[in-house]
Amino acid sequence: MHSPTLQINTKRLLSTIAESSSIGSTANHGLHRLALTEEDRQVRHLFTQWLENEGLDVRIDDFGNIYGRREGRLKEAPPIVMGSHLDSQPQGGRYDGVLGVLTALEVIRVLNEYHIETEYPVEIVNFTNEEGARFSPPMLGSGGVTGNFSKDFIYNIQDRDGITFSEALKDIDYVGETSNRLEEISAYIELHIEQGPVLSNKGKSLGVVEGIQGMTWVNVSVEGKSNHAGSTPMDDRTDALVCAGQMIGKIKELTQEIKGLKTTVGRLDVSPNTANVVPGRVDFSIDIRHEDNEIRQHALQRLKEQLSSTSFIHGTEVIIHSLWNSDTIEFSPTIRNAIKTSADELDLPSLSLYSGAGHDSKYMHSMGETGMIFLPSERGISHNEDEFTHDDDIEKGARVLLQTLLKLDTTI
Amino acid sequence: MHSPTLQINTKRLLSTIAESSSIGSTANHGLHRLALTEEDRQVRHLFTQWLENEGLDVRIDDFGNIYGRREGRLKEAPPIVMGSHLDSQPQGGRYDGVLGVLTALEVIRVLNEYHIETEYPVEIVNFTNEEGARFSPPMLGSGGVTGNFSKDFIYNIQDRDGITFSEALKDIDYVGETSNRLEEISAYIELHIEQGPVLSNKGKSLGVVEGIQGMTWVNVSVEGKSNHAGSTPMDDRTDALVCAGQMIGKIKELTQEIKGLKTTVGRLDVSPNTANVVPGRVDFSIDIRHEDNEIRQHALQRLKEQLSSTSFIHGTEVIIHSLWNSDTIEFSPTIRNAIKTSADELDLPSLSLYSGAGHDSKYMHSMGETGMIFLPSERGISHNEDEFTHDDDIEKGARVLLQTLLKLDTTI
C-alpha cells in the first residue's frame, strides 16, 4: 500500500517546469516550441538528462517518442506509464502537455527519494508531435505506437516548408529503434489541463476524465445566386449568406433543445466575398459534440432537417456532407476509480467530466487501461499565451498522480 | 427636326458587335478583354479603323480615351457625345460597355448614310478601363478627363503584376495628347445594359435612367471570445459568428421596414476560421443603397441601433466603421426627358429607374448634361459570360439613341 508520508516537492516541480519553459519561451509568457524544431531538440535533451539523473533506462523509438523506465518487482509485467507531450502550439501556453510529463517526472523523483520499489515497472513518456501544429494530424507519436497510423504515413507527412516528419526527426537526431516502442501497458495515466472552463467555473482543482467526447463533423454548402448588390432588388435575390446566417441561429438553438449538446460553426467561407456582390455561395463547418453517440446522431438528423427547411424557405440549394465521426471513448473504470479515490483520500474535491479535446490518451486507450486527470485552466483559455494554471492546482495534481500510481501498482 | 425616314441598319449593327466580340472571345460566348491588354489594343485598332471609315476626326488623349468627331453647323459649340467602354471584366459578357460604343457608331453611320448635318458637333468616345478589373478603381478614363482623378494618380496605379497604367498604355501604343481630352460637352448620352433584372422582369425594352443610386459602405467588426469547440460549454461562449448571423438577419429585415432600401452583406471573414474553434471575431461589410440620401442615412442609423442591441444581447463588442458614402446622382432632366419622349414617339414602352451600378456617366455628369439609356439584361446577369441582351432590344436601343441625339441637337 502507499505510504502516507510521501511528499511531492512542489518547489522542485515548479522550478523544473520553469526551466523547461525557458526553451521556446515567448515575450508574453507563452511557449512556441513546435514539434521536431531546434527548441524541441533542446527540451528533449534537457528532459533526457533529467531522466538519466534519476537513473532511468532511457530509450527512444522510431517516432522520436522518449521513454524513461524504472524497474519494478514484477520484471515481466507491462509497465504503468505516465506522460504526455512537450511540444506546443505556435504562440501557445506553458501548461498544455508539459504538466503531464513533468508531474510524472516529479512522481518518479519522489519514488527515488523515498526508495520506493513498485510492483510494476513504471515508465514516463514524452510523445512526439501531439499538437499537430507542425505536422498534421495531431498525436502522431501515440498514434504511431498504437498502430493507429502506419510508420510510412507518419514519415511522409510534410510541414508547410515541405520538410517531412522523417527528415525533421533526423535533423534533430532523435530517430530511435522500432524495437524501443511501447508495446504493452498495465495502465496509462495522463495529467493534462482541461482546456475548458468547467473546473475553473465550478471551483474544483481536479477533474476525473470519464472519456473523450465523440464528435461529428459536417460540411455544409449553401448555393444561392450571385448578383450585383446595387442593381438586384431584394425580392429577386437568393442570398446564400442571409440563408446561412439563419442556419447558424438554428444550429445554436438545437443545443437548447438537446441537453449537453455542443454545436459550433467554426469555419465559414463566402463566395465571391466582395462587398458589392450578393453572396452566391457559402460553405461552413459544423462541429457536433455529445458524449452519447446516439444522441449525437439524433442531433445530426435534426440539424439536417433544420438546414433543409431553412434552405427551402430561402430558395437556396443545400448540400450536407458528413466529413467524419469519432465515437465517444470511455476511459477504464479501474483507472477512473483509482483517480477518484486518490483525490478523496487526499481530501481534494474532484469532478467527473468528459474531455472535449483529443489527447494522446485517446490512442493509448486502444493499447490498454487508460485514464486522465484534468487540472483547471483559468477561464478555459488554451492554445494561447494566456493559458494559466495556478501553482497550488499543479501541486494537487502531482499529489493525485502519485497517489493514483501507487494505488494502481497494488490493485491491478 | 428629325427625319422620320432615318433607319437603323440592324444587320450592320449586329455584325459590327459580332466582329468586335471576336477579339477576346471566350469558349463560353463571353468576353475576356481587360483594359490595356493585347486584346484591348486589337479592338481599339479595329474601332479606330471604323471611325476613320466614317470620315471622323479621330483623336486619342493621354488616358488612352479614343474620340471620333463629326462636325456640326455650330463649329464652336461643345459636342454632343455618345459612348461607353470596350474593356470587359475577366470572363465577362459581350454587352457591358460594348453596346454603348457600337450603337453610337451605328448612329453615326446612319447620319452619314442619310447625309444629315447636325447643329452640334457629334463625338463618339471609348473610355479606358471602365471596369476596374485590371486597374482599380474603375472608370479611370472618364474619371481622368473630368478631373475626378489626377493624371499622376491614374498613371501610377499598378495591376497585379506590378505593371503601371502608364506602362501598359505605352505598351499598347495608345498614349495620346493631353490637349486631345474632352473638355466641354453639350450633352453626354450612354446606352448600357441594366445589369439588373428590373426591365427583364417587367417586360420593358428600355429604361430611362434617373440617376445613379447613392450608396454607403460600412465595415462591422464583432469581437467575441475564441474558445475550443470541444471543451467550452454553450453557456460559456461568446460566439462572434452566432452574433453576426443574427445581425445579417436584422440587416435584411430592415429592407422590409424601409421601402426601396437595399442592403447587402457581401464580404464576411471569420477568425480564426477553424472547424473546432468558436469564432472569436467576425468582420463583415454592409452595402446600403437608396436613391434618397436622407432615407439612406436614416437606414444607416437604424442599422447601427440594430447592431448595437444585437451585440449587447450576445455579449460581444461591435465596432462600426463608416467606410464611404456616395450620394445619389440625378441625371439631367433635359436628357431624361429627351430619351423618354423619343421612346414614346417610337411607340417603345419605357420605364424610369435608377442605376445601381456605377458607369462612365457618373463622372461625365460632373462635366455637363448627362443621361443614360438602359437595355434589359436577361435575368439581370452581368459581369459573367452568360450576360445576354436580345437582338431586338439592341435594335430598339439604337433607334432611341438616334432619336434622342436628333432631338437634343435641335432643342438644347
Interface residues (C-beta under 8 A of the other chain):
Chain A: E194 Q195 G196 P197 V198 N201 Q213 M215 W217 N227 H228 A229 G230 S231 T232 P233 M234 D236 D239 L241 V242 A244 G245 Q246 M247 I248 G249 K252 T255 L261 K262 T263 T264 V265 G266 R267 L268 D269 V270 N273 T274 A275 N276 V277 V278 P279 S285 D287 R289 S355 G356 A357 G358 G380 I381 S382 H383
Chain B: E194 Q195 G196 P197 V198 N201 Q213 M215 W217 N227 H228 A229 G230 S231 T232 P233 M234 D236 D239 L241 V242 A244 G245 Q246 M247 I248 G249 K252 T255 L261 K262 T263 T264 V265 G266 R267 L268 D269 V270 N273 T274 A275 N276 V277 V278 P279 S285 D287 R289 S355 G356 A357 G358 G380 S382 H383
